[in-house]
Amino acid sequence: MRCPFCGVIDSKVVDSRAADEGNSIRRRRECSVCVRRFTTYEVVEEIPLMVIKKDGRRERFDRGKLLNGLLRACEKRPVPIDTIERAVGKVEKDIYNHSEREVSTRQIGESVMQHLKELDQVAYVRFASVYRQFADINNFVQELELLMKTQHKE
């Protein structure tokens, strides 16, 4: 780290501690030449995740939209809010582990469906009906039959 006083690149860390509720590290450094001390902060560089919409538009990933979708699907169901928040965390982890900077709404939707299927089957069907845009009752029945088949296999 370059000394802000004399410009020399050689400095040593004298003290480190967490700052900003663990979101950064505060380091006290000492210049090896002028022996003056200075403070630096280290933070994780976050690269924004972009979502590719069905029409090709791109927008920043919004955890709030994901949470709202799951809350709507689980409305009036016996699913505690902390369980829903954990599911959002799992979906978010799936997305970020995808290791791409862009993710399609299809990938997000499939991840949500997988986690909802394990969480609450009624919420799963509610989400599926909107996500898969069921055109008629036959699509709805087909999804229910698939759900029942997978339930019997378990």
N, C-alpha and C positions, 0 to 999 in steps of 0.2 A: 504494500500500500504506500503510495507516495505521501511524503510528509507535506502538510499544507504550509509549513513555515519555511523550510529550506529546499524542498523539492526532491530530496533524496528518496529513492524507492525502498530502501532498507529500513524496516521498522519491526518491532516485536510486540506481540500481544501481552499486555500486563494483566488484564482482567477481562473476563467474559461473563455476561449474564443475560438471561432472557428479558425481553422487553416487549411492550405492546401485547400483553397477554399471551406471550409465547409465539407471536407472529414474526418476531425479529430477534436478532441477537445484538446486544450492545457490546462493543469491544473498546477497551481503553488500550491505546497503543503508545509506544515510546519510540521516537526516532533514534536510530543508532548513531547519528552524527551530531545533531544539535541537542539531543536528549530532552526535547520538549515532548509533552504528551498531548494527544488528541483523541477524539472519540469517533468511531465509525459504527454504522449500523448495517447489518447483513439481513436481507430479506429474500424470500424465495421469489424468483421471477415467474410470474404467472402468465402463461400464454393463453389468450382467450380462446375458448372453444366455440366454434361456429356451427350452427345448425342449418342444414340445407333443407329448406321447405319443399313441399310437393311441387310448387310452381317454379322452383329453381332459385328463389330468393335466399339470401343468407342473412342470419341474424345471430347475435350472441346468445349462447346458452343461458337460460334463465331458470334457476332452481325453483323459483317461486311458481312458475307456470307448471312445472312438474308436480309440485306439492298440491297446487289447486286442482289439477286433474285427478290425482289420487284421492283428495278429499271429496271431490264430487262423486267419484265412483263408490267411495265407502260411506257416503252420506246415509244416515239412519241404519247403519250396520254396526254390529258389536265389535268394532275394530278400534282399539285405543289409539289416540293421536301419536303417542310415542312409537307405536308399531308402524304407523303410516310414515312417520319421519325416518325410521330405520329403513323402510322399503325405499324411500326417496334416496337415502344415502347409498343403498345397494345399487340402485339404478344409476345414480351419479357415478359411483365407482366403476360400474360396467362401462359407462360411456368414456370416462377418462382413461380406463385401462385399454380402450380400443386403440390407443396410441396415435391416433390421427388428430389433426387440428380441426377437422370438420367431421360431422356426424349427421346422418340423415334422420329425418323425423321417423322414418320406417324403423331404423335401428333402435331409436329411443322407445317407440311404441311397442316393439317386440320385447324389449327388456322389461318394460312396465307390465306387459301382459304376463310374462313369465313369473314375475314376482307377485302379481295380483292373484294368479292361479293358486299359488301356495298360501296366500294370505286369506282370501275370502272369495268363494266361487261366484257369489251374487255380484260382488264388486267387479270381478273379472268379466262377467257377462255384460254388465253395464258399460264398462270401459270398451270392451270389444265391439259392442253395438255402435258406439260413436266412432271408435278408431277405424274399424273395418267398414264403416258406413253401410250397414245392412240396408239393402234396398227393399226387402220384403220379409215376411214372416218365415219364409223358407230358409233364408240365410241365418236367421236367428235360431231356428230349429237345428240346422246343421251344426252350428257352433255348440249348441247344448248337447247334441249327440256326441260330438268329439270330446267334450268335457266329461260326459258320463263314461265314455269308453276309457279314457285315461284314468278316471277315478276307480273304475273296476279293476284295472291292471295293477294299481298300487295296492 
